[in-house]
């Protein structure tokens, strides 16, 4: 998956990184979590189940805290990445 940098007018300070979570809709209480540095705008998840719906949350953070998360739903067609 890829995303764009947060536009400057929506930043609340210097972006230090991104919090990313992914969880299948059957198991939202057990997400996979990743923290990426500020210049990373893509991530590949491996080992996803085929024909499964996942919720993905991307949230930029600064020294002052976290921004509003972007939430997305995807559905895999085949296994793997």
C-alpha positions as a Markdown table, in Angstrom:
| # | Residue | x | y | z |
|---|---|---|---|---|
| 1 | Unk | 0.0 | 0.0 | 0.0 |
| 2 | Unk | 1.1 | 3.6 | -0.6 |
| 3 | Unk | 0.0 | 7.0 | 0.6 |
| 4 | Unk | 0.8 | 10.6 | 0.1 |
| 5 | Unk | 2.6 | 12.9 | 2.6 |
| 6 | Unk | 0.2 | 15.0 | 4.8 |
| 7 | Unk | -0.3 | 18.4 | 3.1 |
| 8 | Unk | 1.5 | 21.2 | 4.9 |
| 9 | Unk | -1.7 | 23.0 | 5.7 |
| 10 | Unk | -3.0 | 20.0 | 7.7 |
| 11 | Unk | 0.2 | 19.4 | 9.7 |
| 12 | Unk | 0.5 | 20.2 | 13.3 |
| 13 | Unk | 4.3 | 20.5 | 13.3 |
| 14 | Unk | 7.0 | 18.4 | 11.8 |
| 15 | Unk | 5.8 | 14.9 | 10.8 |
| 16 | Unk | 8.0 | 12.4 | 12.6 |
| 17 | Unk | 6.4 | 9.2 | 11.3 |
| 18 | Unk | 3.3 | 7.1 | 10.7 |
| 19 | Unk | 1.4 | 4.6 | 12.9 |
| 20 | Unk | -0.1 | 1.9 | 10.7 |
| 21 | Unk | -2.4 | -0.9 | 11.8 |
| 22 | Unk | -4.1 | -3.7 | 9.8 |
| 23 | Unk | -6.6 | -6.2 | 11.1 |
| 24 | Unk | -9.0 | -8.6 | 9.5 |
| 25 | Unk | -12.6 | -7.7 | 10.3 |
| 26 | Unk | -13.0 | -11.1 | 12.0 |
| 27 | Unk | -10.1 | -10.1 | 14.4 |
| 28 | Unk | -10.1 | -6.3 | 15.0 |
| 29 | Unk | -8.9 | -6.8 | 18.5 |
| 30 | Unk | -5.6 | -8.2 | 17.3 |
| 31 | Unk | -4.1 | -5.8 | 14.7 |
| 32 | Unk | -0.6 | -5.9 | 13.2 |
| 33 | Unk | 1.1 | -2.6 | 14.1 |
| 34 | Unk | 4.0 | -0.8 | 12.4 |
| 35 | Unk | 5.7 | 2.5 | 13.1 |
| 36 | Unk | 7.4 | 4.0 | 10.0 |
| 37 | Unk | 9.7 | 7.0 | 9.8 |
| 38 | Unk | 8.5 | 10.3 | 8.2 |
| 39 | Unk | 9.9 | 9.7 | 4.7 |
| 40 | Unk | 8.4 | 6.3 | 4.2 |
| 41 | Unk | 5.1 | 6.3 | 2.2 |
| 42 | Unk | 4.6 | 2.7 | 1.4 |
| 43 | Unk | 4.4 | -0.7 | 3.2 |
| 44 | Unk | 3.8 | -4.2 | 2.1 |
| 45 | Unk | 2.0 | -6.7 | 4.3 |
| 46 | Unk | 2.8 | -10.4 | 3.8 |
| 47 | Unk | 0.8 | -13.4 | 4.9 |
| 48 | Unk | -2.7 | -12.0 | 4.5 |
| 49 | Unk | -5.5 | -14.5 | 4.2 |
| 50 | Unk | -7.2 | -14.8 | 0.9 |
| 51 | Unk | -10.8 | -13.6 | 0.4 |
| 52 | Unk | -10.6 | -11.7 | 3.7 |
| 53 | Unk | -11.6 | -8.1 | 4.5 |
| 54 | Unk | -9.1 | -6.0 | 6.3 |
| 55 | Unk | -9.3 | -2.6 | 8.1 |
| 56 | Unk | -6.2 | -0.4 | 7.7 |
| 57 | Unk | -5.5 | 2.7 | 9.7 |
| 58 | Unk | -2.8 | 5.2 | 8.9 |
| 59 | Unk | -2.0 | 8.0 | 11.3 |
| 60 | Unk | 0.8 | 10.6 | 11.1 |
| 61 | Unk | 2.4 | 11.8 | 14.3 |
| 62 | Unk | 4.5 | 14.8 | 15.4 |
| 63 | Unk | 6.2 | 15.7 | 18.6 |
| 64 | Unk | 2.9 | 17.0 | 19.9 |
| 65 | Unk | 1.0 | 13.8 | 19.2 |
| 66 | Unk | -1.0 | 11.9 | 16.7 |
| 67 | Unk | -3.2 | 13.2 | 13.9 |
| 68 | Unk | -6.6 | 12.0 | 12.7 |
| 69 | Unk | -6.3 | 8.5 | 11.3 |
| 70 | Unk | -7.2 | 7.6 | 7.8 |
| 71 | Unk | -9.2 | 4.4 | 7.8 |
| 72 | Unk | -9.5 | 2.1 | 4.8 |
| 73 | Unk | -11.1 | -1.2 | 4.1 |
| 74 | Unk | -9.6 | -3.7 | 1.6 |
| 75 | Unk | -10.4 | -7.2 | 0.5 |
| 76 | Unk | -7.8 | -9.7 | -0.6 |
| 77 | Unk | -8.4 | -11.9 | -3.6 |
| 78 | Unk | -5.5 | -14.3 | -3.2 |
| 79 | Unk | -3.1 | -15.1 | -0.4 |
| 80 | Unk | 0.4 | -13.7 | 0.1 |
| 81 | Unk | 1.0 | -10.0 | -0.1 |
